[in-house]
Amino acid sequence: MRNIVIKIRGIVVIDYEIDGNFRDVVSEQERLEAHISQFADENVSIVGHQVDMRERRGTSPDITKMKFRNN
């Protein structure tokens, strides 16, 4: 029996409250990027990854109800 390739997307939401300034935010983003990069490098199933940080408002959404679209 032949294995099939299943494409999936892992979604993680991390909310921060950082005391400091934008340099502190940039530093935290760099730390997060390094951790994700290391995680991806150690897992042969991961074919791509991205990290982005944005200002947030309100509480975390229920990621099971989030809608994603291709632009």
PyMOL Python script that loads the backbone (N, CA, C, O; Angstrom):
from pymol import cmd

cmd.read_pdbstr("""\
ATOM      1  N   MET A   1       0.838  -1.170   0.000  1.00  0.00           N
ATOM      2  CA  MET A   1       0.000   0.000   0.000  1.00  0.00           C
ATOM      3  C   MET A   1       0.893   1.246   0.000  1.00  0.00           C
ATOM      4  O   MET A   1       1.856   1.328   0.762  1.00  0.00           O
ATOM      5  N   ARG A   2       0.570   2.189  -0.842  1.00  0.00           N
ATOM      6  CA  ARG A   2       1.362   3.401  -1.006  1.00  0.00           C
ATOM      7  C   ARG A   2       0.877   4.506  -0.072  1.00  0.00           C
ATOM      8  O   ARG A   2      -0.325   4.745   0.046  1.00  0.00           O
ATOM      9  N   ASN A   3       1.821   5.180   0.593  1.00  0.00           N
ATOM     10  CA  ASN A   3       1.461   6.317   1.442  1.00  0.00           C
ATOM     11  C   ASN A   3       1.082   7.513   0.588  1.00  0.00           C
ATOM     12  O   ASN A   3       1.646   7.723  -0.486  1.00  0.00           O
ATOM     13  N   ILE A   4       0.140   8.284   1.060  1.00  0.00           N
ATOM     14  CA  ILE A   4      -0.218   9.519   0.380  1.00  0.00           C
ATOM     15  C   ILE A   4       0.306  10.694   1.216  1.00  0.00           C
ATOM     16  O   ILE A   4       0.492  10.572   2.426  1.00  0.00           O
ATOM     17  N   VAL A   5       0.535  11.806   0.566  1.00  0.00           N
ATOM     18  CA  VAL A   5       0.984  13.010   1.259  1.00  0.00           C
ATOM     19  C   VAL A   5      -0.245  13.822   1.651  1.00  0.00           C
ATOM     20  O   VAL A   5      -1.061  14.188   0.806  1.00  0.00           O
ATOM     21  N   ILE A   6      -0.358  14.091   2.923  1.00  0.00           N
ATOM     22  CA  ILE A   6      -1.456  14.899   3.439  1.00  0.00           C
ATOM     23  C   ILE A   6      -0.893  16.266   3.797  1.00  0.00           C
ATOM     24  O   ILE A   6       0.017  16.371   4.619  1.00  0.00           O
ATOM     25  N   LYS A   7      -1.426  17.304   3.187  1.00  0.00           N
ATOM     26  CA  LYS A   7      -0.982  18.665   3.478  1.00  0.00           C
ATOM     27  C   LYS A   7      -1.853  19.248   4.580  1.00  0.00           C
ATOM     28  O   LYS A   7      -3.079  19.250   4.480  1.00  0.00           O
ATOM     29  N   ILE A   8      -1.214  19.740   5.625  1.00  0.00           N
ATOM     30  CA  ILE A   8      -1.940  20.370   6.723  1.00  0.00           C
ATOM     31  C   ILE A   8      -1.228  21.663   7.111  1.00  0.00           C
ATOM     32  O   ILE A   8      -0.063  21.867   6.770  1.00  0.00           O
ATOM     33  N   ARG A   9      -1.933  22.522   7.818  1.00  0.00           N
ATOM     34  CA  ARG A   9      -1.346  23.767   8.329  1.00  0.00           C
ATOM     35  C   ARG A   9      -1.558  23.794   9.834  1.00  0.00           C
ATOM     36  O   ARG A   9      -2.688  23.701  10.314  1.00  0.00           O
ATOM     37  N   GLY A  10      -0.473  23.922  10.567  1.00  0.00           N
ATOM     38  CA  GLY A  10      -0.549  24.063  12.016  1.00  0.00           C
ATOM     39  C   GLY A  10      -0.719  25.541  12.361  1.00  0.00           C
ATOM     40  O   GLY A  10      -0.021  26.397  11.819  1.00  0.00           O
ATOM     41  N   ILE A  11      -1.634  25.826  13.250  1.00  0.00           N
ATOM     42  CA  ILE A  11      -1.934  27.207  13.615  1.00  0.00           C
ATOM     43  C   ILE A  11      -1.710  27.377  15.113  1.00  0.00           C
ATOM     44  O   ILE A  11      -2.225  26.607  15.924  1.00  0.00           O
ATOM     45  N   VAL A  12      -0.939  28.388  15.461  1.00  0.00           N
ATOM     46  CA  VAL A  12      -0.648  28.680  16.859  1.00  0.00           C
ATOM     47  C   VAL A  12      -0.897  30.162  17.081  1.00  0.00           C
ATOM     48  O   VAL A  12      -0.439  30.992  16.295  1.00  0.00           O
ATOM     49  N   VAL A  13      -1.613  30.503  18.135  1.00  0.00           N
ATOM     50  CA  VAL A  13      -1.825  31.900  18.508  1.00  0.00           C
ATOM     51  C   VAL A  13      -1.158  32.113  19.862  1.00  0.00           C
ATOM     52  O   VAL A  13      -1.439  31.398  20.824  1.00  0.00           O
ATOM     53  N   ILE A  14      -0.281  33.092  19.925  1.00  0.00           N
ATOM     54  CA  ILE A  14       0.393  33.434  21.175  1.00  0.00           C
ATOM     55  C   ILE A  14       0.123  34.915  21.436  1.00  0.00           C
ATOM     56  O   ILE A  14       0.519  35.770  20.644  1.00  0.00           O
ATOM     57  N   ASP A  15      -0.538  35.212  22.526  1.00  0.00           N
ATOM     58  CA  ASP A  15      -0.799  36.603  22.901  1.00  0.00           C
ATOM     59  C   ASP A  15       0.246  37.053  23.910  1.00  0.00           C
ATOM     60  O   ASP A  15       0.530  36.354  24.882  1.00  0.00           O
ATOM     61  N   TYR A  16       0.803  38.209  23.670  1.00  0.00           N
ATOM     62  CA  TYR A  16       1.810  38.788  24.553  1.00  0.00           C
ATOM     63  C   TYR A  16       1.266  40.055  25.208  1.00  0.00           C
ATOM     64  O   TYR A  16       0.408  40.736  24.647  1.00  0.00           O
ATOM     65  N   GLU A  17       1.765  40.354  26.375  1.00  0.00           N
ATOM     66  CA  GLU A  17       1.648  41.667  27.002  1.00  0.00           C
ATOM     67  C   GLU A  17       3.063  42.028  27.423  1.00  0.00           C
ATOM     68  O   GLU A  17       3.556  41.547  28.443  1.00  0.00           O
ATOM     69  N   ILE A  18       3.708  42.867  26.645  1.00  0.00           N
ATOM     70  CA  ILE A  18       5.115  43.184  26.852  1.00  0.00           C
ATOM     71  C   ILE A  18       5.242  44.555  27.499  1.00  0.00           C
ATOM     72  O   ILE A  18       4.792  45.559  26.947  1.00  0.00           O
ATOM     73  N   ASP A  19       5.858  44.584  28.673  1.00  0.00           N
ATOM     74  CA  ASP A  19       6.202  45.858  29.305  1.00  0.00           C
ATOM     75  C   ASP A  19       7.494  46.341  28.671  1.00  0.00           C
ATOM     76  O   ASP A  19       8.523  45.673  28.774  1.00  0.00           O
ATOM     77  N   GLY A  20       7.452  47.461  28.034  1.00  0.00           N
ATOM     78  CA  GLY A  20       8.665  47.972  27.417  1.00  0.00           C
ATOM     79  C   GLY A  20       8.337  48.805  26.203  1.00  0.00           C
ATOM     80  O   GLY A  20       7.287  49.442  26.125  1.00  0.00           O
ATOM     81  N   ASN A  21       9.256  48.789  25.258  1.00  0.00           N
ATOM     82  CA  ASN A  21       9.088  49.589  24.050  1.00  0.00           C
ATOM     83  C   ASN A  21       9.169  48.683  22.816  1.00  0.00           C
ATOM     84  O   ASN A  21       9.202  47.458  22.928  1.00  0.00           O
ATOM     85  N   PHE A  22       9.199  49.310  21.648  1.00  0.00           N
ATOM     86  CA  PHE A  22       9.199  48.523  20.415  1.00  0.00           C
ATOM     87  C   PHE A  22      10.468  47.699  20.250  1.00  0.00           C
ATOM     88  O   PHE A  22      10.445  46.667  19.579  1.00  0.00           O
ATOM     89  N   ARG A  23      11.563  48.125  20.842  1.00  0.00           N
ATOM     90  CA  ARG A  23      12.784  47.302  20.793  1.00  0.00           C
ATOM     91  C   ARG A  23      12.560  45.981  21.523  1.00  0.00           C
ATOM     92  O   ARG A  23      13.041  44.930  21.096  1.00  0.00           O
ATOM     93  N   ASP A  24      11.825  46.053  22.626  1.00  0.00           N
ATOM     94  CA  ASP A  24      11.514  44.829  23.368  1.00  0.00           C
ATOM     95  C   ASP A  24      10.622  43.904  22.539  1.00  0.00           C
ATOM     96  O   ASP A  24      10.774  42.683  22.579  1.00  0.00           O
ATOM     97  N   VAL A  25       9.703  44.487  21.798  1.00  0.00           N
ATOM     98  CA  VAL A  25       8.822  43.698  20.925  1.00  0.00           C
ATOM     99  C   VAL A  25       9.646  43.028  19.833  1.00  0.00           C
ATOM    100  O   VAL A  25       9.466  41.843  19.553  1.00  0.00           O
ATOM    101  N   VAL A  26      10.546  43.785  19.218  1.00  0.00           N
ATOM    102  CA  VAL A  26      11.403  43.224  18.163  1.00  0.00           C
ATOM    103  C   VAL A  26      12.269  42.098  18.727  1.00  0.00           C
ATOM    104  O   VAL A  26      12.442  41.062  18.085  1.00  0.00           O
ATOM    105  N   SER A  27      12.804  42.302  19.914  1.00  0.00           N
ATOM    106  CA  SER A  27      13.615  41.267  20.549  1.00  0.00           C
ATOM    107  C   SER A  27      12.809  39.991  20.785  1.00  0.00           C
ATOM    108  O   SER A  27      13.302  38.886  20.558  1.00  0.00           O
ATOM    109  N   GLU A  28      11.584  40.151  21.236  1.00  0.00           N
ATOM    110  CA  GLU A  28      10.730  38.980  21.477  1.00  0.00           C
ATOM    111  C   GLU A  28      10.375  38.287  20.168  1.00  0.00           C
ATOM    112  O   GLU A  28      10.320  37.058  20.114  1.00  0.00           O
ATOM    113  N   GLN A  29      10.135  39.059  19.115  1.00  0.00           N
ATOM    114  CA  GLN A  29       9.852  38.454  17.816  1.00  0.00           C
ATOM    115  C   GLN A  29      11.062  37.664  17.322  1.00  0.00           C
ATOM    116  O   GLN A  29      10.904  36.568  16.785  1.00  0.00           O
ATOM    117  N   GLU A  30      12.243  38.196  17.494  1.00  0.00           N
ATOM    118  CA  GLU A  30      13.453  37.483  17.079  1.00  0.00           C
ATOM    119  C   GLU A  30      13.621  36.188  17.856  1.00  0.00           C
ATOM    120  O   GLU A  30      14.021  35.172  17.288  1.00  0.00           O
ATOM    121  N   ARG A  31      13.319  36.212  19.157  1.00  0.00           N
ATOM    122  CA  ARG A  31      13.396  34.990  19.960  1.00  0.00           C
ATOM    123  C   ARG A  31      12.389  33.962  19.477  1.00  0.00           C
ATOM    124  O   ARG A  31      12.712  32.780  19.361  1.00  0.00           O
ATOM    125  N   LEU A  32      11.171  34.406  19.194  1.00  0.00           N
ATOM    126  CA  LEU A  32      10.135  33.493  18.706  1.00  0.00           C
ATOM    127  C   LEU A  32      10.531  32.903  17.352  1.00  0.00           C
ATOM    128  O   LEU A  32      10.383  31.701  17.128  1.00  0.00           O
ATOM    129  N   GLU A  33      11.031  33.745  16.455  1.00  0.00           N
ATOM    130  CA  GLU A  33      11.476  33.259  15.143  1.00  0.00           C
ATOM    131  C   GLU A  33      12.567  32.205  15.289  1.00  0.00           C
ATOM    132  O   GLU A  33      12.559  31.202  14.575  1.00  0.00           O
ATOM    133  N   ALA A  34      13.505  32.421  16.206  1.00  0.00           N
ATOM    134  CA  ALA A  34      14.587  31.455  16.418  1.00  0.00           C
ATOM    135  C   ALA A  34      14.043  30.122  16.927  1.00  0.00           C
ATOM    136  O   ALA A  34      14.478  29.062  16.475  1.00  0.00           O
ATOM    137  N   HIS A  35      13.101  30.169  17.859  1.00  0.00           N
ATOM    138  CA  HIS A  35      12.516  28.930  18.387  1.00  0.00           C
ATOM    139  C   HIS A  35      11.742  28.170  17.310  1.00  0.00           C
ATOM    140  O   HIS A  35      11.873  26.952  17.188  1.00  0.00           O
ATOM    141  N   ILE A  36      10.945  28.887  16.540  1.00  0.00           N
ATOM    142  CA  ILE A  36      10.165  28.242  15.483  1.00  0.00           C
ATOM    143  C   ILE A  36      11.093  27.672  14.417  1.00  0.00           C
ATOM    144  O   ILE A  36      10.860  26.577  13.906  1.00  0.00           O
ATOM    145  N   SER A  37      12.130  28.406  14.088  1.00  0.00           N
ATOM    146  CA  SER A  37      13.087  27.930  13.088  1.00  0.00           C
ATOM    147  C   SER A  37      13.773  26.645  13.558  1.00  0.00           C
ATOM    148  O   SER A  37      13.926  25.701  12.782  1.00  0.00           O
ATOM    149  N   GLN A  38      14.179  26.611  14.805  1.00  0.00           N
ATOM    150  CA  GLN A  38      14.800  25.405  15.358  1.00  0.00           C
ATOM    151  C   GLN A  38      13.817  24.237  15.349  1.00  0.00           C
ATOM    152  O   GLN A  38      14.180  23.119  14.983  1.00  0.00           O
ATOM    153  N   PHE A  39      12.579  24.493  15.749  1.00  0.00           N
ATOM    154  CA  PHE A  39      11.545  23.457  15.741  1.00  0.00           C
ATOM    155  C   PHE A  39      11.353  22.910  14.324  1.00  0.00           C
ATOM    156  O   PHE A  39      11.260  21.699  14.126  1.00  0.00           O
ATOM    157  N   ALA A  40      11.295  23.810  13.345  1.00  0.00           N
ATOM    158  CA  ALA A  40      11.094  23.391  11.959  1.00  0.00           C
ATOM    159  C   ALA A  40      12.301  22.619  11.428  1.00  0.00           C
ATOM    160  O   ALA A  40      12.145  21.645  10.691  1.00  0.00           O
ATOM    161  N   ASP A  41      13.491  23.052  11.801  1.00  0.00           N
ATOM    162  CA  ASP A  41      14.707  22.366  11.336  1.00  0.00           C
ATOM    163  C   ASP A  41      14.793  20.940  11.866  1.00  0.00           C
ATOM    164  O   ASP A  41      15.383  20.073  11.221  1.00  0.00           O
ATOM    165  N   GLU A  42      14.213  20.694  13.029  1.00  0.00           N
ATOM    166  CA  GLU A  42      14.274  19.371  13.643  1.00  0.00           C
ATOM    167  C   GLU A  42      13.145  18.441  13.199  1.00  0.00           C
ATOM    168  O   GLU A  42      13.107  17.280  13.605  1.00  0.00           O
ATOM    169  N   ASN A  43      12.233  18.938  12.373  1.00  0.00           N
ATOM    170  CA  ASN A  43      11.078  18.145  11.955  1.00  0.00           C
ATOM    171  C   ASN A  43      11.047  18.078  10.428  1.00  0.00           C
ATOM    172  O   ASN A  43      10.766  19.076   9.764  1.00  0.00           O
ATOM    173  N   VAL A  44      11.336  16.908   9.879  1.00  0.00           N
ATOM    174  CA  VAL A  44      11.424  16.762   8.418  1.00  0.00           C
ATOM    175  C   VAL A  44      10.069  16.919   7.734  1.00  0.00           C
ATOM    176  O   VAL A  44      10.018  17.117   6.520  1.00  0.00           O
ATOM    177  N   SER A  45       8.984  16.834   8.477  1.00  0.00           N
ATOM    178  CA  SER A  45       7.660  16.988   7.879  1.00  0.00           C
ATOM    179  C   SER A  45       7.288  18.446   7.628  1.00  0.00           C
ATOM    180  O   SER A  45       6.370  18.726   6.857  1.00  0.00           O
ATOM    181  N   ILE A  46       7.989  19.372   8.269  1.00  0.00           N
ATOM    182  CA  ILE A  46       7.684  20.790   8.090  1.00  0.00           C
ATOM    183  C   ILE A  46       8.366  21.276   6.814  1.00  0.00           C
ATOM    184  O   ILE A  46       9.587  21.195   6.673  1.00  0.00           O
ATOM    185  N   VAL A  47       7.554  21.781   5.891  1.00  0.00           N
ATOM    186  CA  VAL A  47       8.082  22.228   4.599  1.00  0.00           C
ATOM    187  C   VAL A  47       8.129  23.753   4.482  1.00  0.00           C
ATOM    188  O   VAL A  47       8.626  24.280   3.487  1.00  0.00           O
ATOM    189  N   GLY A  48       7.626  24.452   5.471  1.00  0.00           N
ATOM    190  CA  GLY A  48       7.675  25.910   5.456  1.00  0.00           C
ATOM    191  C   GLY A  48       7.126  26.463   6.754  1.00  0.00           C
ATOM    192  O   GLY A  48       6.295  25.837   7.412  1.00  0.00           O
ATOM    193  N   HIS A  49       7.595  27.631   7.110  1.00  0.00           N
ATOM    194  CA  HIS A  49       7.081  28.285   8.309  1.00  0.00           C
ATOM    195  C   HIS A  49       7.257  29.796   8.183  1.00  0.00           C
ATOM    196  O   HIS A  49       8.121  30.280   7.452  1.00  0.00           O
ATOM    197  N   GLN A  50       6.419  30.525   8.913  1.00  0.00           N
ATOM    198  CA  GLN A  50       6.474  31.976   8.946  1.00  0.00           C
ATOM    199  C   GLN A  50       6.133  32.438  10.355  1.00  0.00           C
ATOM    200  O   GLN A  50       5.376  31.783  11.071  1.00  0.00           O
ATOM    201  N   VAL A  51       6.696  33.560  10.736  1.00  0.00           N
ATOM    202  CA  VAL A  51       6.383  34.167  12.026  1.00  0.00           C
ATOM    203  C   VAL A  51       6.073  35.634  11.780  1.00  0.00           C
ATOM    204  O   VAL A  51       6.797  36.315  11.055  1.00  0.00           O
ATOM    205  N   ASP A  52       5.015  36.110  12.374  1.00  0.00           N
ATOM    206  CA  ASP A  52       4.653  37.519  12.283  1.00  0.00           C
ATOM    207  C   ASP A  52       4.067  37.939  13.621  1.00  0.00           C
ATOM    208  O   ASP A  52       3.387  37.155  14.283  1.00  0.00           O
ATOM    209  N   MET A  53       4.326  39.154  14.008  1.00  0.00           N
ATOM    210  CA  MET A  53       3.720  39.695  15.227  1.00  0.00           C
ATOM    211  C   MET A  53       3.005  40.975  14.848  1.00  0.00           C
ATOM    212  O   MET A  53       3.522  41.793  14.087  1.00  0.00           O
ATOM    213  N   ARG A  54       1.814  41.137  15.387  1.00  0.00           N
ATOM    214  CA  ARG A  54       1.010  42.324  15.110  1.00  0.00           C
ATOM    215  C   ARG A  54       0.361  42.805  16.394  1.00  0.00           C
ATOM    216  O   ARG A  54       0.181  42.056  17.354  1.00  0.00           O
ATOM    217  N   GLU A  55       0.021  44.067  16.374  1.00  0.00           N
ATOM    218  CA  GLU A  55      -0.712  44.618  17.508  1.00  0.00           C
ATOM    219  C   GLU A  55      -2.050  43.888  17.607  1.00  0.00           C
ATOM    220  O   GLU A  55      -2.677  43.580  16.593  1.00  0.00           O
ATOM    221  N   ARG A  56      -2.474  43.619  18.821  1.00  0.00           N
ATOM    222  CA  ARG A  56      -3.745  42.929  18.997  1.00  0.00           C
ATOM    223  C   ARG A  56      -4.693  43.796  19.802  1.00  0.00           C
ATOM    224  O   ARG A  56      -4.286  44.674  20.563  1.00  0.00           O
ATOM    225  N   ARG A  57      -5.935  43.524  19.612  1.00  0.00           N
ATOM    226  CA  ARG A  57      -6.993  44.168  20.389  1.00  0.00           C
ATOM    227  C   ARG A  57      -7.905  43.078  20.908  1.00  0.00           C
ATOM    228  O   ARG A  57      -8.215  42.126  20.193  1.00  0.00           O
ATOM    229  N   GLY A  58      -8.330  43.213  22.134  1.00  0.00           N
ATOM    230  CA  GLY A  58      -9.269  42.234  22.681  1.00  0.00           C
ATOM    231  C   GLY A  58      -8.583  40.962  23.117  1.00  0.00           C
ATOM    232  O   GLY A  58      -7.374  40.923  23.343  1.00  0.00           O
ATOM    233  N   THR A  59      -9.386  39.926  23.228  1.00  0.00           N
ATOM    234  CA  THR A  59      -8.904  38.630  23.699  1.00  0.00           C
ATOM    235  C   THR A  59      -8.618  37.720  22.515  1.00  0.00           C
ATOM    236  O   THR A  59      -8.932  38.046  21.370  1.00  0.00           O
ATOM    237  N   SER A  60      -8.024  36.586  22.808  1.00  0.00           N
ATOM    238  CA  SER A  60      -7.708  35.617  21.752  1.00  0.00           C
ATOM    239  C   SER A  60      -8.970  35.031  21.157  1.00  0.00           C
ATOM    240  O   SER A  60      -9.909  34.700  21.880  1.00  0.00           O
ATOM    241  N   PRO A  61      -8.996  34.903  19.843  1.00  0.00           N
ATOM    242  CA  PRO A  61     -10.152  34.251  19.222  1.00  0.00           C
ATOM    243  C   PRO A  61     -10.071  32.737  19.403  1.00  0.00           C
ATOM    244  O   PRO A  61      -9.013  32.190  19.716  1.00  0.00           O
ATOM    245  N   ASP A  62     -11.177  32.089  19.204  1.00  0.00           N
ATOM    246  CA  ASP A  62     -11.212  30.628  19.183  1.00  0.00           C
ATOM    247  C   ASP A  62     -10.666  30.207  17.819  1.00  0.00           C
ATOM    248  O   ASP A  62     -11.341  30.369  16.803  1.00  0.00           O
ATOM    249  N   ILE A  63      -9.454  29.670  17.796  1.00  0.00           N
ATOM    250  CA  ILE A  63      -8.825  29.377  16.507  1.00  0.00           C
ATOM    251  C   ILE A  63      -9.560  28.290  15.725  1.00  0.00           C
ATOM    252  O   ILE A  63      -9.369  28.166  14.516  1.00  0.00           O
ATOM    253  N   THR A  64     -10.393  27.507  16.397  1.00  0.00           N
ATOM    254  CA  THR A  64     -11.158  26.491  15.668  1.00  0.00           C
ATOM    255  C   THR A  64     -12.267  27.126  14.832  1.00  0.00           C
ATOM    256  O   THR A  64     -12.828  26.477  13.950  1.00  0.00           O
ATOM    257  N   LYS A  65     -12.586  28.401  15.109  1.00  0.00           N
ATOM    258  CA  LYS A  65     -13.638  29.088  14.369  1.00  0.00           C
ATOM    259  C   LYS A  65     -13.094  30.147  13.418  1.00  0.00           C
ATOM    260  O   LYS A  65     -13.866  30.853  12.770  1.00  0.00           O
ATOM    261  N   MET A  66     -11.777  30.262  13.330  1.00  0.00           N
ATOM    262  CA  MET A  66     -11.181  31.253  12.449  1.00  0.00           C
ATOM    263  C   MET A  66     -11.317  30.821  10.991  1.00  0.00           C
ATOM    264  O   MET A  66     -11.242  29.634  10.676  1.00  0.00           O
ATOM    265  N   LYS A  67     -11.514  31.783  10.119  1.00  0.00           N
ATOM    266  CA  LYS A  67     -11.595  31.521   8.686  1.00  0.00           C
ATOM    267  C   LYS A  67     -10.314  32.015   8.026  1.00  0.00           C
ATOM    268  O   LYS A  67      -9.833  33.105   8.335  1.00  0.00           O
ATOM    269  N   PHE A  68      -9.773  31.230   7.136  1.00  0.00           N
ATOM    270  CA  PHE A  68      -8.555  31.592   6.422  1.00  0.00           C
ATOM    271  C   PHE A  68      -8.875  31.682   4.934  1.00  0.00           C
ATOM    272  O   PHE A  68      -9.686  30.921   4.407  1.00  0.00           O
ATOM    273  N   ARG A  69      -8.236  32.605   4.292  1.00  0.00           N
ATOM    274  CA  ARG A  69      -8.467  32.768   2.855  1.00  0.00           C
ATOM    275  C   ARG A  69      -7.136  32.923   2.150  1.00  0.00           C
ATOM    276  O   ARG A  69      -6.155  33.363   2.751  1.00  0.00           O
ATOM    277  N   ASN A  70      -7.101  32.570   0.901  1.00  0.00           N
ATOM    278  CA  ASN A  70      -5.912  32.769   0.082  1.00  0.00           C
ATOM    279  C   ASN A  70      -6.045  34.073  -0.662  1.00  0.00           C
ATOM    280  O   ASN A  70      -7.057  34.326  -1.314  1.00  0.00           O
ATOM    281  N   ASN A  71      -5.028  34.897  -0.566  1.00  0.00           N
ATOM    282  CA  ASN A  71      -5.038  36.181  -1.295  1.00  0.00           C
ATOM    283  C   ASN A  71      -4.236  36.089  -2.551  1.00  0.00           C
ATOM    284  O   ASN A  71      -4.131  37.068  -3.291  1.00  0.00           O
TER     285      ASN A  71
END
""", "prot")
cmd.dss("prot")
cmd.show_as("cartoon", "prot")
cmd.util.cbc("prot")
cmd.orient("prot")
